[in-house]
Amino acid sequence: MKYIKLLLLIPFIGVVGFLPFANKIEPYVLGMPFLLFWIVFWMVFSSVILTIIYKFDPDNQGSETK
């Protein structure tokens, strides 16, 4: 679990790295143009990844008060 924060690279690569390949209007996914769907998908998926990091990061273990 030492490298759990490396998961933060996944949304960055997904949005910044693959955005030029997703820059198209068709096909429509869930009624949205593909580019809009791509951005919304990565926003939701980023929340999932941040939740995983929060739960498994050893720096978050312990009490809230110091």
C-alpha positions as CSV (number, residue, x, y, z in Angstrom):
1,M,0.0,0.0,0.0
2,K,3.1,2.2,-0.1
3,Y,2.3,3.3,-3.7
4,I,-1.4,3.9,-3.3
5,K,-1.1,7.6,-4.3
6,L,0.2,6.6,-7.7
7,L,-3.5,5.9,-8.5
8,L,-3.9,9.6,-8.9
9,L,-2.0,9.4,-12.2
10,I,-4.9,7.3,-13.7
11,P,-7.4,10.2,-14.0
12,F,-4.7,12.6,-15.1
13,I,-3.6,10.4,-17.9
14,G,-7.2,9.5,-18.8
15,V,-8.2,13.2,-19.1
16,V,-5.1,14.9,-20.4
17,G,-3.4,12.1,-22.2
18,F,-6.4,10.6,-24.1
19,L,-8.5,13.7,-24.6
20,P,-7.2,14.4,-28.1
21,F,-8.4,10.9,-29.1
22,A,-11.8,11.4,-27.4
23,N,-12.4,14.7,-29.1
24,K,-15.3,13.8,-31.3
25,I,-19.0,14.4,-31.2
26,E,-20.3,11.0,-32.3
27,P,-21.1,8.4,-31.0
28,Y,-23.6,9.7,-28.5
29,V,-23.4,7.9,-25.1
30,L,-26.2,8.3,-22.7
31,G,-27.6,11.1,-24.8
32,M,-24.3,13.1,-24.6
33,P,-21.7,13.8,-27.2
34,F,-18.7,11.5,-26.7
35,L,-16.4,14.3,-25.5
36,L,-18.9,15.4,-22.8
37,F,-19.4,11.8,-21.7
38,W,-15.6,11.3,-21.6
39,I,-15.2,14.3,-19.2
40,V,-18.1,13.3,-17.0
41,F,-16.9,9.7,-16.8
42,W,-13.5,10.8,-15.7
43,M,-14.9,13.1,-13.1
44,V,-17.0,10.3,-11.6
45,F,-14.1,7.8,-11.8
46,S,-11.8,10.3,-10.2
47,S,-14.1,10.4,-7.2
48,V,-14.0,6.6,-7.0
49,I,-10.2,6.6,-7.1
50,L,-10.0,9.4,-4.5
51,T,-12.2,7.4,-2.2
52,I,-10.0,4.3,-2.6
53,I,-6.9,6.3,-1.8
54,Y,-8.6,7.9,1.2
55,K,-9.6,4.5,2.6
56,F,-6.3,2.6,2.0
57,D,-3.7,5.4,2.5
58,P,-1.6,4.7,5.6
59,D,-1.3,8.4,6.3
60,N,-5.1,8.5,7.0
61,Q,-5.0,5.8,9.6
62,G,-5.3,6.9,13.3
63,S,-7.2,9.4,15.2
64,E,-8.5,12.7,13.9
65,T,-7.2,14.7,17.0
66,K,-3.6,15.3,17.6
